[in-house]
Amino acid sequence: MKSSSSSIRAFGSVLQRLSNGVSSQCPKSFTFRRIAILIRSTSSSSSSSSSSLCNSSWVSLHEFKSKRLIWTLAPVCMGRRSNKIATRKGAQDAKKAKRNSKIGKEVISAVKRGGPNPMSNSILAAVLEKAKELDVPKEIVERNIKRASEKGQEAFIEKFYEVYGFGGVSITVEVLTDKINRSVAAIREVVKDCGGKMADPGSVLFKFRRARVVNIKISDADKDQLLSIALDAGAEDVIEPPVYDDDFEDDSSESCYKIVTSADNFSAMLAKLREEGISFEPDNGSELLPITTVEVDDEAMDLNKQLISKLLELDDVDAVYTDQK
């Protein structure tokens, strides 16, 4: 009897220490089913004192059940690598949504100019062909064709806003909007909140040039092979992606080579890449590239990254370009 009582108390003590240890160390871990233990006497000739002891022990463990958590699995923690993967996935989704939004606005502008029939509206026909190449969902195209015919829907206008970033960096914001006052007010607010400064028209834009660009993930092509194919096909330049010290291997695999080519040679470049079996990113193929780049310290780089990220969250903003190296 005395031995049974000691065993019960010892077992309860072990459970309590385990509970305290795990709970205090893993306050944010997943919560699993609480565990209660019913102790039954294995003796067929238990006395009343034995029954009383078991009942007393059951009450104690029942109270323990209502207060303690026993973790049955090791806690799952999101480390830096997992956070980076999640961040990269979110960035990819945001980029795709931004691209689809821009195509939608181009559809509305085209319909406003020449009507909803692509047979008689060459501008709309070109936009629809681009949407097909970029794999834009059909429902997005159809919804915006219908939206263009709604009363009060204005045509979208392309605008560029110029911003001074941190560390001498210049930023150009590309906007396609049906409400200019709304878009400029939103951009000014973000720039002010992030500590940047709006620039006068023409103060920044001259530092960039419009170019036709094909983006190719570094994981989809061998560097030397790509250089050879691109230059033979008439590329003006092949720009390698920047590499940062804190990047994981998976992060760098999502970076892209940029093949810069003329507008006249753009279609031929895409055809050559398809012929060689090299995949390229489905984007509009037109970007503003910096004529020269500016190198900044880590603090300025982080501040510029935050500013650009906030600008890209705005619905009217289609792209943000910077001369940061």
N, C-alpha and C positions, 0 to 999 in steps of 0.2 A: 504493500500500500504506500509506504513511504517512498519507495523507489519510483512508483508510478507518478506520485505527486511531483517528485524532483524532476522527472523526465518532462512532464508537462510544462513545468515552470521554465526549464532550460530551453525547451523548444520555442516557447513563447518569447523568451528573451532574445533568441537568435533571430526570429522573425522581426522583432521590433528593431534590432540593430540594423538588419538588412534594409528595412523600410526607411529608417532614418538616413542611412548612408546614401541610398539611391535617390530618394526624394530630394535631398538637399543638393545633390550634385547635378541633377537633371531636371530642373524645374520646368523646362520647356519641351521635354520629351513627349512622345505620344502617350496618351492615357489608355491603359488596358483594363480589362475586367478585374475588379477587386476579388481577392481570394479569401474565403473563410474556410476554416477547417473544423469539421465535426469529429470529436474524439469519442469513440465508443469503447466501452470496456470489453476486452476479449475474454474475460473470465466468465464462465457460466454461473459462478457462485459469488457474484459481487454482493458485498454487504451494503447496508444503507449508507455507511460512511463513504464507501467507494462511490456510490451513486451521487451522493452530495458533492463529492470532490469533482466528479465529471461535470455535474451541472454547473458548479462554480466556475470551472475552467471554461466551459462553453460560453457562459455569460461574459467572461473576461475577453475571450477571443472574438465574440460577437461585437463587443464594444470596440475592440481593436480593428475589426473589419470596417466599421463606420468611420474610422479616423485615419487609417493608414492605407498607403498604396504600395502594392508589390509589382515591380516592373518585370514582366515575363520575357521581354526581349531587350537587347541592347539598344540604347537610344540612337536614332538616326539624325545626324547633324549635317547641315548644309555648309560645306567648306568653301574656300575661296574659288576652287575650280568649278564647283557646282553653281555658285553664284554667277561666275563668268559665263557659263554655258547658258544659264537662264537669261542673262542680260543680252547675250548675243542673239538668242532666239527671239527675244522681244524686239531687238533692233531690226532683225530680218522681217518680222511681221509688220512692223511700223513702216519699213521701206516699201513693202509690197502694197500696203494700204495707201500710202502716199502716192505711189505710182498709179494705182487704180483711180484714186480721186482726181489726179491730174487728167487722166484720159477722159473721165466723166465730164470734167469742165471743158475740155476741148471738143467733146461731142456737142455740148450745149452751144458753144460758140459757133461751131460749124452749122448746126441746124438753124441758128438765128440768122446766119448769113445767107444760106441758100436753100433752106427747107429740109424736111426729114427724109427725102428720097435720095439715096446715094447714086442712083442712076443719073440724076440731073444735078447733083451737088458733088462736084469733084473734091471739094475740101472735106466733106463728110466721108466720102469714099476712102480718102487717104487716112483719115483718123480711124475708121473702122478696120482698115488693113493693119494699121499700127497696133490697134487693140488686139487683133488676132495674133500678131507676132509676139506680143507681150503676155499672151495668155490671160487677158482680162476677162472675168466672168461675163457671160452673155447678158445676164440679168442687170448688171451694172450699166452696160451700154443701152439696153432697152429702156431702163428706168430714166436715164438722162435724156434720151430722145423724147420721151414723153414729158419730162420736166421742162424741156426747152419750149414746149408749146403752151405751158401754163401762163396764165395772166400774171403780169408783174415780174416774171423772170427776166432779168437783164442779161446781156451778153457778158462774157468774162473778158477782162482786159489784163494783159501781161504788164507787170511793173517790176522794177528793180529798186531795192532800197540798200543804201550803203551804210556800213557800221564800222566803227573803230573798236577792235577787240583789245586784248591785253598783250603787252610785250611788243607793241608795234605791229600787231597783226591786223590785216584788213579783211573784212567780211562782206560778201555780197549776198543779199537775200532775194531769191527769185519768187515772185508772187503771180498767181493767176486768180483774179478776184472779180466779183460782180458788185462789190461795195468797196471802193477805194478808201473812203474815210474810215471804215471799219478795220480794214487790213493795216493801214498805217498807224492807227491808234493802238492796235494790239501789239504791233512790232515795237513801237516806242515804249510801251509799258514793260515788255520783256527786257529790252535793252537797258532801260533804267533800273529795273529790279536786279539785274545781273551785274550792274556796275559798268556796262559798256557806254558808248556814246554814238549817237546818230551822226553820220557824216553828210556834208553837203553833196548834192548831185554832181557826179563827175570826179569827186575826190578819191574814190576807191575803184570804180569800175574800169578805169584805164589800166589798172594793174592786172587785168584778166583778159583772156582772149577766148572767143567761142570756137569750139572744135568738135569734130565728130570723134567719138570715143567708143571703143569696144572693151568692156570689162570682162576679164577672164580670171576665175579663181586660180590661185597658184596650185591648188590640189588637182586641177583639171588639165594641167599642161606642164611639160618639161620646159624649163627656162630657155635653154639653148635652142631647143626645137622651135619654141614659139618665136624667139627672136629671128631665127632663120626664115620661118614662114612669113612672118609679118613684114620683114624688110624686103623679101623677095616679092611680096604682094603690093609693095608701094607705100608701106607705112611711113609716116613722118617721124614717129618716135615710139618707143615702148618704155613706159614708166613703171618702175618697180614699186611695190607698196612699201611704206615705212615699217621698220621693225623696232619694237620697243622692248626694253630689258625685262619688263614684267609680264610679257605675253607668254601664254602657254602655246604648245605646239598646235593645239586645236584652234586657237585664236588666229594664228598666222595662216592656217589653211583656209580661213574664210576671207583673207585679204585678196585683192585682185591686182593683176597686171592691167595696165591701161594701154591699149593700142590706139595711138593717135593717127588719124588719117584725114584726108580731104573729104569734102562732101561728095565730090564726083566719084571718089574711089571707095566710098563706104559700102555700097552694095557688093562690089567685087571682093572686098575684104571679108565680108560675112560669108560669101559663097566659098571663098578659099578655105576659111576655117571649117565650114561644114564638110568640105571635100576631104580635109585632113582629119576629120573626126574630133575636132576640138570644140568643146562646149563653151558657150559664152553667155553672159548674163542677159536676161530679157529686159532691157531698159530702153529709153528713147534714143540713146546713142548720141546725145548732144549735151555738152557740159561746158562750163567756164573753167578754164585752167589758168593758174597763176603764171605770169611771165617770169617772175622770180619768187623764191620762197624765203620765209623769215624763220630763223631758228630762235626758239624761246626756252625759258627754263621750265621746270616741272610745274611750278605754281601757276604761271601764265597759261601753260598747256591745259591744266585742269580747269581753270576759269573759262577759257575759250570753249572747251568741250561742253561745259555746263550751259554756256550762252547759246551755242549752236543747237544743243539738244532741246532747249526750251523754245527756240525759234521754230524748229521742225515740228513741234507739237501743235503749232497754230494751223488751223484748217486751210487758210488761204496760202500758206507757204508751201511751195512745191520743192524747192531745193535751197541749200545754203552752201556757198563756196568760200574757201579761205586760202590765204597764201601762207599759212603756217606750215612749216616743214614737217 
